[in-house]
């Protein structure tokens, strides 16, 4: 009998919600494909569960979710690990595709916490809870967590290999940050926020009190459109620079406070989303190094090319005598040069301006004067 490989799971604590992400296996333990399973079951227990076997977790834990998965027509309808995928028969049934990802959310409620006393409380003999007034000096040892494990199940109810266990803290989360502010220039979007309120010692809630070991607050910034984390790791600063400039795009952000309790992250509820439409109002730099060379019946202009990535081209301006400069190119010229057929013996003044694809026009370049021969 083919035994399905374990699913891959990951859990995050955000506010009062635990988000469990899972990846469905697409192969069996021996490497054959597709995986011999019809569903993925997710179980949870309060506590680190280091003293429980996988089967004890199944027996004592709570089944948080059971997700159907498309399966092979029969358990033997597989190909070996060294066979070409062209020989792979499609899976059938309802549910997740093998190899796909999904998410399960669980809200932290009083009933979820009932199986384990909170870290600032202890059980009395009558089952009620009493507050622990003494400070906690070893938060790592006393941390209350919820531990999850996932397992694939085949059509006959046989379980496969269990996933790696993942845990999240059950303590109160840090407060969310104040509202976000967004600004940007031509290259960078700057997202800033103020630090979360840090209460005085007399204001610290007992359920988040560690005395001198109270965790420090960091921050995570999310793209609110995609849900993806923008920063590589939690930041201590009250802001972040996003280099993903794309004019005409609406960028939306959320920020969450983060604390680490016994090396496990716990995030606040989100502040945001706050959005900003990226509008290009920034003109190119003025062209540099304009020179004019006189020839018979014409003047040849040349200048240094601009380097802006959204450059559309250049406008050429000309004046005769004491007249003001006027644009003589209806459309931008794309090369940093211009050949102007003019009347011989007349002195002309020239300047150029750069223009970008949004229509922003630079200041004028230096002016030059020349007379055609």
N, C-alpha and C positions, 0 to 999 in steps of 0.2 A: 504494500500500500504506500502510495506517495504521501510524504509528509510535507505540508506547506512550510515555507520559510517564514520566519517571524515578521510581523509588520514592524515598521519603524514609527515610533511615536515621540512626540515632543510636547511639553506642557508649559504654558505661561500663565501667570497670575496677573490679572489686570483689573483693578478695582475689586468689585464683588464677584467677578467672573473668572473662572478657570477655562482656558482655551486649550484643548488637546488636539494637536494636529497629528495626522497619521498618513503614512504611505502604504498602499496595499502591495503586498509582494506579488510578483509576476512569475515566480519560479518556486520549485520545491527545494527541500534541503539538499537533494542530490544534484541540483542544477537543471533538472528537467522542467519543461514549460508546457502549458501554463500551470500556475499553482493550483493544487487540488483543494480548493476551498469554496464555500458558498457564502460565508459571512466573516466579518471581523467583530469580535466582542471586546469591549473595553470595560475593565474592572477597576475599582478604586477602593482603597482602605485608608483610614486615618492613621497616620503614623508612618515611620520610615519603612516598616515591614521587613526589616533585615532578618528577623527571626522567623519569617513565614516562607514556606515553599510556594511555588507557583500554584500548585493544586490547593493549598490552604487559602490562598488569596481567592481562588475561584469559589471555594466553599464558604468563606467568611465575608468576602468583600461584596460590594454593591456593583451590579452590572449597570454601568452608566449608559451604555449604548450598544446596539447590535446593528451593524451596517451590512446590508446584503451586497454581495460581490458577484459579478459575472464569472461563471465557472466553465470548465471543460464539459463536453457532453457526457463523457464517462471518465472515471478516474484514470483509465489507461490511455485516454485520448491525449497523449503528450508526445513531445519530441525530446531527445536527449540534449544535453548542454552543448555538444559539438555539432548538432545538426543545424542546417540553415533555417532561418525564420520563414523562408518560403514554404516550408512544410508544416508550419504552425496552423492548426485549425482555429477558427475564431471561437471565442467564448460565447456562451449563451446565457439567457436569463435576464432578470432585472437587477439593477444595482450599479455599483461602482465598477469602472473598468480596472482590470489588473494593471498595476503600476501607477494608478491615479492617486491623488491626494484628497483628503477630506478633513473636516474639522468637527469636533464635538465640543459644545459649551456647557458648562455646569455652573449654576449660580450658588454662591455660598449662602446658605440659610442656617437658621438655628438648628433645624433637624439634621443638617449635614454635619454640624459641629458636635452633636449630642454624644457621639460615640467616644469622644476624647475630650477631657477638660481643657479649657483654654489655658495658655501658659501663665496667666495672672490669676488663675483660680485653681482650687483643689476640690475634690469630692469630699463631702462630709459622709458620715455613716448613713444619714437618711437620704442620700442621693442628691441633696441640694448642693449648691456651690458656694464656697467662701472665698473672699478675696485674699490673695497673698500679698501682705504689706511689705515683706522683705524684698530688697532689690535683687534682681537676677544677675548673677556674676558670671554665668556660663550660658549665654543664649544659644550656643551651638548645641549644647546637650539638651536644652529644654524646649527647643523649637518644635512647634506643632506643625506637621506637614500632612498633605494628602498625597498618596502614592498611587500611580496608575500603571497598568500593564495591559497590553493588547495581545490577542491570540486569534489565529485563523481557525475556522471550524469547517470540516468537510460535510458532504451531504448526509453522512451517517452519524453526525454528531461527534466525530473524533476531533480532538484539538491538535493543533500543530505545535510548532515551537513558539515559546512566549517571547514577547518583545523585551527589550531592556526596560527596567523600571525607571520611571521619572517621577519626581516629587516637586510640589510647590508649597510655599508657606501658607498658613491659614490666618496669620496675624492681620491686624488692621493695616491697610495700605497707607503709604504717605499721602498727604494732601496733594491735590493737583496744582500745577503751577498757575500763576495769573495769566491773563489773556496774552496771545501772541501778537507781535508786531512784525510786519514784513516790509522790507525795502530792497531795492535792487539797483544795480548799475549795468553796464554793458556785458559784464562777465560773470557776475555773482549775485545770487539771491541771499539776502541776509535775514535770518529768522531769529528774533530775540524774544525773551520773556524775562520776567523778574523772578527772583528765587522764591521758593515756597516759604510760607511763614514758619519760622523756627520758634516754637513756644518756649517760654522760660521753664525752668525746672519744676516750678509749682504747677504749670499748666500741662505737663506731659501726661498723656493718658497712661494708666498703669499697663494696659495691654500692649503699649508700644515702648515701655520704659525699660531701658537697659542700664540705667545709672551712667557710669562713665563709658559704657560700651554701646551707647545708643548709636545706631547706624547713621552714616552720613547720607545725604540725598544727592543722587545724580539724576540725569535726564536722558530720555529717549525721544527722538523726533521721528515722526512717521509721515509718509506721503498719504494723505487722507483719501486720495483717489484710488490708489492701488493697495493700500494697507501695508506697504513695504517700509522697513526701517531705513531711514535716510543715513543716519550715522552708523559707523562700523561697530562702535561699542558705546555704552553710556558715557555721557560727557559731564564734567563738573561745571563747565562754563554755562552762562545763561544765554546761550545763542549758538547758532551754527551757520556755516556758509555752504550753500548748495550751488554747485557749479553747473547744474543741468539747465543752462539757459536755452530757451527755445521760444522766440518771439511769437506772440499770438496764442500761447498756451496758458491755460488757467492752472496755477499751482495751488494746491490746498494742503495744509499741514495740521497735524495734531502733535501735541507734546505731552509726555507723561513723566511724572517723578518716578524715580527708581531707588529702592533700598535693597541692600543685600543682607539677608538674614541667614547666618550659617552658610554663606556662599550661594544661597538661592535667591534669585531676584524676585521682587514683588513690585508691581507697577501701580500707580494711581489710576483713577479714572482719567479720561482724556480731557485736555483743554483744547478746544477747537471743535470742528475744523475752522480755520481761518484761511481765506482764499485771496489770491491776487492774480489779476490778468496781466501777463507780461507784455507790455506795450513798448515798442521801440520808439523812444523819443530822443535818442542820443545821436547827434550828428557825427559824421566822420571827422577826423582831423583835417585841418587845412593842408592841401598838397604843398610839398616843399620842393625847392630847387628848380623853379620855373626859369627856363632860358629860351631866348628867341634868336633864331639864325636867319639872316636875310638872304634871299636868293632872287633871281630874276622874276619879278611879278608875283612874288609870294613870300610869306614868312612862315618858317617852320618852328613850332613850339614843342618843347620836350620838358618833362618834369619827373620827379621821383614817384614811383607807384605807391599808392596807399596800401595798407596791409589789413584793413578791416575785412573779416570773413563775409560780411553781408554787403560789400561794396557793389553798387550797380554801375558806377562809371563816373564821368566828369563832365561838368559844364564849362564851356569856354566863353569868356567875356572879352569884349573888345571896345575900344573907344578911339575916336579920331579927333585929334586936336584937343580942345578943352571940353568936349562932350563927356557925359558920364559913361561909365562902363555899362554895356548892355550884353545880355546873353545872345550868342550867335549860333548855338547848337540847340535845336529843338529837343533832341533826345540826347541822353548821356553818351559820350564816346567811351568805349571800353578800354582803349589803350592809352597809356600816359604820354600821348603825343597828338599833334594836330597840325595839318598843313592848310594854311589860309591863303587863298589866292586874292591878292589885293592890288590896288593901283600903285604903280611905281612912284617913288618920290614923295609919298605921303607918310607921315610919322604916325604910328599906331601904338596904343597902350593895351596890354593884355594882362589877364589874370584867369585863374581856373578855380573851380570849386568841386569838391567831391560830393557825391550823393549816394545814399545807401538804398537798399531795396524797399525800405519803408518810406522813402521820399524825404528823409532828413538831409539837409544840405549843410555842408561845412562852411566855416568862414573862408574868405578869399585867401588865395595864395599871395605870395609876393607879386608885385606888379613889375612888368618889364616893358621897355619901349624899343621899337625897332622900325626901320624904314626899308621897304622893298626896293631893290635896285631896278 
